[in-house]
Amino acid sequence: MGIIMADDLTDRSSPEKIARAGEKIYAERHQAKLERECPGQFAAIDVVSGEAYVARFPEDAVDQARAAAPTGVFHLVKIGSSGAYHVSHLLHGHTLGR
């Protein structure tokens, strides 16, 4: 499965690891449906649970994700974009651009 275990997130400063996990989860579990139903919106992918939180604006997607999973680790994707906008987001609001 594409989900990484919480124990694997001991180094939360690794945006590459979070991004790889988030991209894999997005591609395997959410991409087909979200690109059909929500193009141009944003999905915050929780790399621990695999859940996707979708909103029109990136801040809203992250806010939804953090409300649902306060200790989550998130990868943000613009739905339908070919990698132009991807960000990994850690607990406590630290944002790591990619």
C-alpha positions as CSV (number, residue, x, y, z in Angstrom):
1,M,0.0,0.0,0.0
2,G,1.2,3.6,-0.5
3,I,0.8,4.6,3.2
4,I,4.0,5.1,5.2
5,M,4.0,4.0,8.8
6,A,4.0,6.7,11.5
7,D,7.3,5.2,12.8
8,D,8.8,6.1,9.4
9,L,8.1,9.7,10.1
10,T,10.6,10.2,12.9
11,D,12.5,12.5,10.5
12,R,9.7,14.9,9.8
13,S,12.1,17.3,8.1
14,S,12.4,15.0,5.0
15,P,10.2,16.7,2.4
16,E,11.4,14.2,-0.2
17,K,10.2,11.2,1.8
18,I,6.8,12.9,2.5
19,A,6.5,14.0,-1.2
20,R,7.2,10.5,-2.5
21,A,4.7,8.9,-0.2
22,G,2.1,11.6,-1.0
23,E,2.5,11.2,-4.7
24,K,2.2,7.5,-4.5
25,I,-0.9,7.6,-2.4
26,Y,-2.4,10.2,-4.7
27,A,-1.7,8.2,-7.9
28,E,-2.8,4.9,-6.5
29,R,-5.9,5.9,-4.5
30,H,-7.2,9.3,-5.5
31,Q,-5.9,10.7,-8.8
32,A,-8.4,9.2,-11.3
33,K,-11.5,10.1,-9.3
34,L,-10.3,13.6,-8.3
35,E,-9.2,14.6,-11.7
36,R,-12.6,13.7,-13.0
37,E,-14.6,15.3,-10.3
38,C,-12.4,18.2,-8.9
39,P,-10.0,19.5,-11.6
40,G,-8.1,22.6,-10.6
41,Q,-8.8,22.2,-6.9
42,F,-6.3,21.1,-4.2
43,A,-5.9,17.9,-2.3
44,A,-4.1,17.6,1.0
45,I,-3.0,13.9,1.2
46,D,-2.4,12.6,4.7
47,V,0.6,10.3,4.2
48,V,-0.1,8.4,7.4
49,S,-3.8,7.5,6.8
50,G,-4.0,7.9,3.0
51,E,-7.0,10.2,3.3
52,A,-7.4,13.1,0.8
53,Y,-9.0,16.4,1.8
54,V,-10.2,18.5,-1.2
55,A,-10.9,22.2,-1.4
56,R,-10.9,25.0,-3.9
57,F,-8.0,26.8,-2.2
58,P,-4.8,25.1,-0.8
59,E,-5.1,26.7,2.6
60,D,-8.7,25.3,2.9
61,A,-7.5,21.8,2.0
62,V,-4.8,21.9,4.6
63,D,-7.1,23.4,7.2
64,Q,-9.6,20.5,6.6
65,A,-6.8,18.0,6.8
66,R,-5.4,19.4,10.0
67,A,-8.9,19.6,11.6
68,A,-9.5,15.9,10.8
69,A,-6.0,14.7,11.6
70,P,-4.2,17.2,13.9
71,T,-1.0,15.1,14.0
72,G,-1.1,14.2,10.3
73,V,1.7,14.8,7.8
74,F,0.4,16.2,4.5
75,H,1.4,16.4,0.9
76,L,-0.5,19.1,-1.1
77,V,-1.3,18.5,-4.8
78,K,-3.1,20.7,-7.3
79,I,-5.5,18.3,-8.9
80,G,-4.9,17.8,-12.6
81,S,-1.5,19.5,-12.4
82,S,1.5,17.6,-13.7
83,G,3.7,18.4,-10.8
84,A,3.7,22.2,-11.0
85,Y,2.3,22.6,-7.5
86,H,3.3,20.1,-4.8
87,V,4.0,20.9,-1.2
88,S,4.6,18.7,1.8
89,H,3.1,20.0,5.0
90,L,4.1,19.0,8.5
91,L,2.4,19.2,11.9
92,H,2.6,22.7,13.5
93,G,2.4,24.5,10.2
94,H,5.9,24.0,8.8
95,T,5.6,24.1,5.0
96,L,8.2,22.5,2.8
97,G,8.0,23.6,-0.8
98,R,8.9,21.3,-3.7
